[in-house]
Amino acid sequence: MIAQRLSARRLQELLGAWRGDGHSYRELSESIGILVRDGRLPPASVLPAERPLAEQLGVSRTTVAAAYQRLREDRVVESRRGSGTVVLGPRATGGDRRPLGADEEISLTRASPGPWSGLPELGRRALAEHADAFLLDGFDTIGHPALREIIAQRYTDRGLPTRPDQIMVTLGAQHAIFLIARTLLRRGDRSLIESPSYPHAREALAAAGALVAELPVGVRGHDAASMLEITRRSAARLAYLIPDHHNPTGLSMPPELREHLIANLADQGAHLVVDETTAELVLGAPRPVLPFAASAARPHHHDAILTVGSLGKTVWGGLRVGWIRAAPDLIARLEAARVVGDLGTGTWAQVLGALALERYDEVLADRARELTAGHRALLAALERRLPEWSFSPATGGVSVWADLGEPRSTRLGREAARLGLRIPPGPQFGSPGVFERFVRLPFAAAGVDLTRAVEVLSRAWRGGRGSATPAPVRAELV
Ligand SMILES: Cc1ncc(COP(=O)(O)O)c(C=O)c1O
């Protein structure tokens, strides 16, 4: 594996507000350990030398030396002659799951419902009724005609007339976002993203070489004036937005803001990439959600919008079926670019996806019920245990954005890890150094007892200490 040498400045950015009231060397080693476990410091990364890191962090060299020594003892890193301090693979650090006082570790790293309960039946039907799928050649970079037709028809029924040639089926929304980013952006192009936002979208923009500027979304709502001002002077080539039931706040954009954003961006020649992965996940009674692109007033405004959809959060993450809705010439460009990275969406996933979409109203009604119950349980537990925190008034989606009132999110994540609860700190949802006062709390967290999770979180917040080693945290933040 090729070594990635980390600058002291970059490590400081990744660490966030790591210093607490305890021993600095221990806090530093635990914070680096968490970065390794959650994948932000991948195996073979080379940590900065002790002296520059000490200077960058404003601590003594002895503190850094002691922290590195502890990491070596825990087999998180090793010293290699000529290379320095090198991060080991997660496996070497993964055998130490000893969460304190917990039967099992709890993970709030994923904000995603579990598999839809009707899936096994759809699987049986797929085999019984669609065995002809085995006759297809299977290299399908655009999507099966029947599935594209169903997806297009759903948009039309929801108030956005759509033809099948405007649809490309993808391997989920993340695939769609990165495919769009790497097709439409060139190195050094400017792009925009809401802040906070879904972290892997920001990573996709950055990986395509774009500069990423931010459109502020507050805990109480969108900062429309700033968003419009920024879009006016940004000269952005592309803006990535989650207008409905935004991840992580669960908020939706007011209608006037949509119209103005579309006009500002499209009139400058920018593309709007609209991620509707969580748009139809509503709280309360099921209700229709108008697609964002239906707010476009003019043909060239329509053509500027690429809508991303997915069955990942409504039906099942394991299906890996999503799509892009865009003007046919853009769809053709994306299809041509796609083959560099993959050779199409699996046939069986598409068969299952089409069957699930036939019952989509039922799927969405089931999700509304589950999410509403999860949201209620989360808020009740927070009211009891952490009444000093405040939250975004989510109307749907998968999570709320909590304002802790103090910039302690990174320390909270570390303290929680000691108690066997994995939760990503707020800065992971924005640019380095911001959102230390916030944390994402999923109410869709498959298999998690939210009451118990909040209990552990409140102990962590109040400084509950234990001797257990932090539990491993997975890299994906869905
Ligand atoms: C806003 C948003 N977009 C995209 C994704 C990725 O979706 P998929 O599983 O379809 O790739 C997620 C998953 O967490 C998400 O929350």
The ligand as an SDF file (V2000), in Angstrom:
LIG
                    3D

 16 16  0  0  0  0  0  0  0  0999 V2000
  -28.6580   12.4900    1.3910 C   0  0  0  0  0  0  0  0  0  0  0  0
  -28.0990   11.1740    0.9700 C   0  0  0  0  0  0  0  0  0  0  0  0
  -27.7090   10.9890   -0.2880 N   0  0  0  0  0  0  0  0  0  0  0  0
  -27.1990    9.8170   -0.7040 C   0  0  0  0  0  0  0  0  0  0  0  0
  -27.0400    8.7670    0.1510 C   0  0  0  0  0  0  0  0  0  0  0  0
  -26.4460    7.4760   -0.3660 C   0  0  0  0  0  0  0  0  0  0  0  0
  -27.4790    6.6950   -0.8530 O   0  0  0  0  0  0  0  0  0  0  0  0
  -27.2910    5.3070   -1.5850 P   0  0  0  0  0  0  0  0  0  0  0  0
  -27.2870    4.2580   -0.5220 O   0  0  0  0  0  0  0  0  0  0  0  0
  -28.4510    5.2040   -2.5090 O   0  0  0  0  0  0  0  0  0  0  0  0
  -25.9860    5.3420   -2.3350 O   0  0  0  0  0  0  0  0  0  0  0  0
  -27.4210    8.9040    1.4640 C   0  0  0  0  0  0  0  0  0  0  0  0
  -27.2480    7.7940    2.3770 C   0  0  0  0  0  0  0  0  0  0  0  0
  -27.0180    7.9990    3.5160 O   0  0  0  0  0  0  0  0  0  0  0  0
  -27.9670   10.1410    1.8850 C   0  0  0  0  0  0  0  0  0  0  0  0
  -28.3500   10.3310    3.1510 O   0  0  0  0  0  0  0  0  0  0  0  0
  1  2  1  0
  2  3  1  0
  2 15  2  0
  3  4  2  0
  4  5  1  0
  5  6  1  0
  5 12  2  0
  6  7  1  0
  7  8  1  0
  8  9  2  0
  8 10  1  0
  8 11  1  0
 12 13  1  0
 12 15  1  0
 13 14  2  0
 15 16  1  0
M  END
$$$$
